[in-house]
């Protein structure tokens, strides 16, 4: 079991031009190896510089490994795949959608790891649609860059993924364990993952522990927010202890049916004195939480059953007053530009309420069957690390 590390530096990265610039800067800093994997990577004028940078680094002798989800990034062109191959980039798709052993299991993590020194990790996908939409505000989403001791733990966490998908490169991949890095800074950080097929529920459990310990305030910015009963129970108990609960959701959604399913809980939130804030300037895609101005969780994990049981997810858990203050200022800005919902805002007609109820149950049924087809395999993946 990995422990929390101390000697780390961390920066919050907001979606938009800053995110792409940060990716390019990190790639250009690589001297030994690059691990990059994500859910959605689409080819356009935003991502083309990243493709070129990966290729240039491979041509310079840096070991470049790219792993893209076969469903989320299915449109990657043969031209780009051929360019990767010609340049020596190690490229692979993670699990076709209907692979016999992994039906419904998706790689939802977003990670760029450089030389075991720095790691960009969060919830932002790679596409103009998300990062720089025409005449629109970028989707509200976040990543962070960590430099220091915890990057090695992140490397150890994702190494099994690369060993599994690049078995012919086992010797080189294992050699990267010799690289480590520390900094003269102090932020407590821990890498948490969720992968139900491997009995990993670290992100989910970290939320429960933090909520149970909360004393003053819990702020959760989320999309596709369809939590289970246990998480709702912990939030309600926190509110009864006098903890202020703020939930930030988006009025605009890229998945209207999932958004309608999320609306199913709004009445319950208000009944239990939760504050609901609705952001209407862009799509919310972020997965960011702040508790008592000292605990932060940021990454790819959504509060729904697909993330909990179906996807491979990864988050950083951070205990740092300094970084928490940065997140708190970000939340203050969002809340000040959002609408606080009241019962009057929920006064929907009978037809609308029935529709939300049907969508909620339909979403759960679809989720159930998606999870049902995720088969556990007998092989022990940890053997690759020996």
C-alpha positions in Angstrom: 0.0 0.0 0.0 1.4 3.4 -1.0 1.8 6.1 1.7 1.3 9.8 1.4 4.4 11.8 0.5 5.6 15.1 1.7 8.2 16.7 -0.5 6.1 17.9 -3.4 5.1 21.0 -5.3 1.7 21.3 -6.9 0.0 23.8 -9.3 -3.6 23.9 -10.3 -4.2 24.0 -14.1 -7.4 25.2 -15.6 -8.8 24.0 -18.9 -8.1 26.2 -21.9 -4.9 27.6 -23.5 -3.0 27.1 -20.2 -3.7 23.4 -20.3 -2.3 22.8 -23.8 0.7 25.1 -23.1 1.5 23.1 -19.9 1.4 19.8 -21.8 3.8 21.1 -24.4 6.2 22.5 -21.8 6.3 19.1 -19.9 6.8 17.1 -23.1 9.7 19.4 -24.1 11.3 18.9 -20.7 11.5 15.1 -21.1 15.0 13.6 -21.2 14.4 9.9 -20.5 10.8 8.8 -20.9 7.2 9.9 -21.3 4.0 8.0 -20.2 0.9 9.5 -21.7 -2.6 8.0 -21.5 -6.1 9.5 -21.7 -9.7 8.8 -22.6 -10.4 11.2 -25.4 -7.7 12.4 -27.8 -9.0 14.0 -31.0 -6.8 15.3 -33.9 -7.3 19.1 -34.5 -5.3 22.3 -34.4 -5.2 22.1 -30.6 -3.7 18.7 -30.3 -1.5 18.6 -33.5 1.3 20.4 -31.7 1.2 17.7 -29.0 1.4 15.0 -31.6 4.4 16.7 -33.2 6.1 17.2 -29.8 5.7 13.4 -29.0 7.2 12.5 -32.3 10.1 15.0 -32.0 11.0 13.6 -28.5 11.0 10.0 -29.8 13.3 11.0 -32.6 15.6 12.5 -30.0 15.9 9.2 -28.2 13.3 9.7 -25.5 11.2 6.6 -24.8 7.6 7.7 -25.6 4.7 5.5 -24.6 1.1 6.6 -25.6 -2.0 4.6 -24.5 -5.4 5.8 -25.7 -8.8 4.4 -24.9 -10.0 2.5 -27.9 -13.6 3.9 -27.6 -12.9 7.5 -26.5 -10.1 8.0 -29.1 -11.4 5.7 -31.8 -11.1 8.3 -34.5 -7.3 8.7 -34.3 -6.2 8.6 -37.9 -4.0 5.9 -39.6 -1.7 8.8 -40.7 -0.9 9.7 -37.1 -0.5 6.1 -36.0 1.9 5.6 -38.9 3.8 8.7 -37.9 4.1 7.4 -34.4 5.4 4.1 -35.7 7.9 5.6 -38.0 9.3 7.9 -35.2 9.6 5.1 -32.7 6.7 6.2 -30.5 5.3 3.2 -28.6 1.5 3.4 -29.2 -1.4 1.2 -28.2 -5.2 1.3 -27.9 -6.6 0.3 -24.5 -9.2 -2.4 -24.9 -11.6 -2.4 -27.9 -15.2 -1.6 -26.8 -16.4 -5.2 -27.1 -13.2 -7.1 -26.1 -14.3 -10.4 -24.7 -12.5 -9.9 -21.3 -13.2 -6.2 -20.8 -16.7 -5.3 -22.2 -17.5 -1.9 -20.9 -14.2 -1.3 -19.1 -12.8 2.1 -20.1 -9.5 3.9 -19.5 -10.8 7.2 -18.1 -7.6 8.4 -16.5 -5.8 11.4 -17.9 -2.0 11.3 -17.1 1.1 12.8 -18.6 4.2 11.6 -16.6 7.7 12.9 -17.4 10.9 11.2 -16.2 9.4 10.4 -12.7 9.9 14.2 -12.1 6.6 15.8 -13.0 3.1 14.6 -13.6 0.1 16.3 -15.1 -3.1 14.6 -13.8 -6.7 15.5 -13.9 -10.0 15.4 -15.7 -9.3 17.3 -19.0 -9.6 15.5 -22.3 -7.7 16.5 -25.4 -9.8 18.1 -28.1 -10.7 21.6 -29.4 -14.3 20.8 -28.4 -13.2 20.9 -24.8 -10.2 23.1 -24.7 -11.0 25.9 -27.2 -14.5 25.6 -28.7 -15.4 28.1 -31.4 -16.8 31.4 -29.9 -17.4 29.7 -26.6 -15.9 29.4 -23.1 -13.7 26.3 -22.6 -15.3 23.6 -20.6 -14.9 24.1 -16.8 -12.3 21.5 -16.0 -9.1 21.1 -14.0 -5.8 19.2 -13.9 -2.8 19.7 -11.7 1.0 19.4 -12.1 2.8 17.7 -9.3 6.6 17.7 -9.0 8.4 15.7 -6.4 8.2 12.4 -4.5 4.6 11.5 -5.3 5.3 11.3 -9.0 7.2 8.1 -8.4 4.2 6.7 -6.6 2.0 7.7 -9.5 4.5 6.0 -11.8 4.3 2.8 -9.7 0.5 3.0 -9.9 0.3 3.2 -13.6 3.3 1.0 -14.5 1.2 -2.1 -14.5 -1.0 -0.5 -17.2 2.0 -0.1 -19.4 3.4 -3.5 -18.7 0.1 -5.0 -19.6 -0.2 -3.1 -22.9 3.4 -3.1 -23.9 4.7 -6.5 -22.8 7.5 -6.6 -25.3 9.0 -3.6 -23.6 9.0 -5.0 -20.1 12.7 -4.6 -19.5 12.8 -1.0 -20.5 9.6 -0.2 -18.6 10.9 -1.7 -15.4 14.2 0.2 -15.8 12.3 3.4 -15.3 11.9 2.5 -11.6 15.5 3.7 -11.2 14.4 7.3 -11.8 13.2 9.4 -8.8 13.0 13.1 -7.9 12.3 15.3 -4.9 11.8 19.0 -4.3 12.3 21.4 -1.4 8.6 22.0 -0.9 5.9 20.6 1.4 2.5 19.4 0.2 1.1 16.1 1.3 -0.1 14.2 -1.7 -1.3 10.6 -2.4 -2.1 8.9 -5.6 -5.5 7.1 -5.5 -7.0 4.8 -8.1 -10.4 3.2 -8.7 -10.4 -0.1 -10.7 -13.1 -2.4 -9.4 -11.9 -5.4 -11.3 -8.7 -5.2 -9.4 -10.5 -4.4 -6.1 -9.3 -0.8 -6.0 -11.7 1.7 -4.5 -9.2 4.2 -3.1 -10.8 7.3 -4.6 -14.3 6.4 -3.4 -13.0 5.5 0.0 -10.9 8.7 0.4 -14.1 10.7 -0.2 -16.0 8.8 2.5 -13.1 9.3 5.0 -12.8 13.0 4.3 -16.5 13.6 4.4 -16.8 11.7 7.7 -14.1 13.8 9.2 -15.4 17.2 7.9 -16.0 19.9 10.4 -16.8 23.1 8.6 -17.4 23.0 4.8 -17.6 20.5 1.9 -17.5 21.9 -1.7 -17.9 19.5 -4.6 -17.7 20.5 -8.3 -19.0 17.7 -10.4 -20.5 16.5 -13.6 -22.6 13.3 -14.2 -23.2 13.4 -10.4 -25.4 10.4 -9.6 -24.0 9.3 -6.2 -24.8 6.1 -4.4 -26.7 5.9 -1.1 -23.6 5.6 1.1 -22.1 8.9 -0.2 -25.4 10.7 0.2 -25.7 9.3 3.7 -22.3 10.6 4.7 -23.1 14.0 3.3 -26.4 14.2 5.1 -24.6 13.2 8.4 -22.0 15.9 7.8 -24.8 18.5 7.3 -26.4 17.4 10.5 -23.1 18.0 12.3 -23.2 21.5 11.1 -21.0 21.2 8.0 -22.0 23.4 5.2 -22.5 21.5 1.9 -22.0 23.2 -1.4 -22.6 21.4 -4.7 -21.6 23.0 -8.0 -23.2 21.6 -11.2 -23.6 22.8 -14.8 -26.7 24.0 -16.4 -25.3 23.1 -19.8 -24.4 19.4 -20.4 -22.8 17.3 -23.1 -25.0 14.4 -22.0 -28.5 15.8 -21.4 -30.0 12.5 -20.3 -27.3 12.0 -17.6 -27.9 15.6 -16.6 -31.6 14.9 -16.2 -30.8 11.9 -14.1 -28.6 14.1 -11.9 -31.6 16.4 -11.4 -33.4 13.6 -9.8 -31.6 14.4 -6.5 -32.1 18.1 -6.4 -35.2 18.1 -4.3 -33.4 15.8 -1.8 -30.4 18.1 -1.6 -32.6 21.1 -0.8 -34.6 19.1 1.7 -31.4 18.3 3.5 -30.2 21.9 3.4 -27.5 21.4 0.8 -26.6 24.5 -1.3 -26.8 23.9 -5.1 -25.1 26.3 -7.5 -25.7 26.1 -11.2 -22.9 27.3 -13.6 -24.3 28.4 -17.0 -21.2 29.8 -18.8 -19.9 26.5 -20.2 -20.1 22.8 -19.7 -18.8 21.6 -16.4 -16.5 18.6 -16.8 -14.4 19.1 -13.6 -14.0 16.6 -10.8 -12.8 18.8 -7.9 -13.5 18.8 -4.2 -12.4 20.9 -1.2 -13.1 20.0 2.5 -12.4 22.3 5.4 -9.9 24.4 3.3 -7.2 21.7 3.8 -8.2 18.6 1.8 -8.5 18.5 -2.0 -9.3 15.7 -4.5 -8.7 16.2 -8.2 -8.6 13.8 -11.1 -10.8 11.8 -13.4 -13.3 10.2 -11.0 -17.0 11.0 -11.4 -19.5 10.3 -8.6 -21.5 7.6 -10.4 -21.5 3.8 -10.8 -19.6 3.9 -14.1 -16.6 5.5 -12.5 -16.9 3.4 -9.3 -17.3 0.0 -11.0 -16.6 0.3 -14.7 -13.7 2.7 -15.5 -10.1 2.9 -14.6 -9.8 6.2 -12.7 -7.0 8.1 -10.9 -7.0 11.1 -8.6 -4.6 13.0 -6.4 -5.6 13.5 -2.8 -3.9 16.6 -1.4 -3.6 17.9 2.1 -2.2 21.4 1.9 -3.6 24.7 3.2 -1.6 26.6 0.5 -3.1 24.5 -2.4 -6.5 24.4 -0.8 -6.5 28.2 -0.7 -5.9 28.3 -4.5 -8.8 25.9 -5.0 -11.0 27.9 -2.6 -10.4 31.1 -4.6 -11.3 29.2 -7.7 -14.6 28.0 -6.1 -15.4 31.5 -4.9 -15.1 32.8 -8.4 -17.3 30.1 -9.8 -20.0 30.5 -7.1 -20.1 34.2 -7.5 -20.9 33.7 -11.2 -23.5 30.9 -10.6 -27.1 30.8 -9.7 -28.1 29.4 -6.3 -31.0 27.1 -6.8 -34.2 27.3 -4.6 -37.4 25.2 -4.5 -38.9 27.7 -6.9 -36.3 26.7 -9.5 -37.5 23.1 -9.1 -41.2 23.8 -9.7 -41.5 21.5 -12.7 -44.7 20.2 -14.2 -45.8 16.6 -13.6 -44.6 15.6 -17.1 -41.1 17.0 -16.4 -40.9 15.2 -13.0 -42.0 11.9 -14.6 -39.4 12.3 -17.3 -36.6 12.9 -14.8 -37.7 9.8 -12.8 -37.7 7.6 -15.9 -34.3 8.9 -17.1 -32.8 8.3 -13.6 -33.9 4.7 -13.6 -33.1 4.1 -17.2 -29.5 5.5 -16.6 -29.1 3.1 -13.7 -30.3 0.1 -15.8 -27.8 0.9 -18.6 -25.1 1.3 -16.0 -26.0 -2.0 -14.4 -25.7 -3.9 -17.7 -22.4 -2.1 -18.6 -20.9 -3.2 -15.3 -22.4 -6.7 -15.6 -20.3 -7.3 -18.7 -17.0 -6.3 -17.1 -15.4 -9.7 -16.5 -12.8 -10.3 -13.8 -9.8 -12.1 -15.2 -7.9 -14.9 -13.4 -4.4 -13.7 -14.2 -2.8 -11.6 -11.5 -1.6 -8.4 -13.2 0.8 -7.6 -10.3 3.0 -10.5 -11.6 4.2 -8.1 -14.3 5.9 -6.1 -11.7 8.0 -9.0 -10.4 
